Amino acid sequence: MDKVEDKRNKVFGGKYFDRWWIMVLAVVALILILIFAQPDPYKRIFLFVREGIWTTVYITCVSFLLVMFFGLFVALGRLSKATFIRGLSTVYVEVIRGIPMLVQLIFWYFAFPSVMQQLGNLFNIQSMIDYRANATAMAILGLTVGYSAYMSEVYRAGIQSISKGQMEAARSLG
C-alpha cells in the first residue's frame, strides 16, 4: 500500500504544525494592529463587545452552577422509588427537553412576567411582578430550567451505569 503523504509542515521539534494556525495567528495579529493603530472606531467596538462577552460569561457560569445543582435533584427524583416523584421528574424532563431552548428563553423573558402578573390579579395579590423582567435574571432562569433537564439525564445515566455489585460494595463501606 502506498504511503499517504502528510501535507503538514514538521516544525517545533519534529511535531506537526497545521498551516491553518498561521492564518488564525495572522488574523489575530491584524485585529490587534487595527485596534492599536487606529483606536477611535475599533476601540469603541471592542469596548462594546467586551461588555457583552462578560455578560455572557457571567450568565453561563451562574447558570452552569445552578444546572448542576437542580439537575442532580431531578435525576434523584427520576431514580426515586416514590411513583409520584418519579413521574413528576419524568414529565419535567420529557416536556422541557422537547421544547427548543430559544422558545424557552423567549417564554421566560416575555411571557413569564405577564403570567405572574395575571396570577397576582386572579388571586387578588398585589401584582407579583410589576416590572419588565431583568434580562440577565431571565436568561439565567431559562437556561437553568432548560439545561437542568439535560443534566439530570447525564446524572441518571451515570448513576444507572454503576453495576449492582459496585453499589453494594460502596454501601458496605459507608
Secondary structure as GFF3:
##gff-version 3
##sequence-region A 1 174
A	DSSP	beta_strand	9	11	.	.	.	ID=ss1
A	DSSP	beta_strand	15	17	.	.	.	ID=ss2
A	DSSP	alpha_helix	20	37	.	.	.	ID=ss3
A	DSSP	alpha_helix	39	78	.	.	.	ID=ss4
A	DSSP	alpha_helix	83	98	.	.	.	ID=ss5
A	DSSP	alpha_helix	101	106	.	.	.	ID=ss6
A	DSSP	pi_helix	107	111	.	.	.	ID=ss7
A	DSSP	alpha_helix	112	122	.	.	.	ID=ss8
A	DSSP	alpha_helix	135	160	.	.	.	ID=ss9
A	DSSP	alpha_helix	164	173	.	.	.	ID=ss10
###
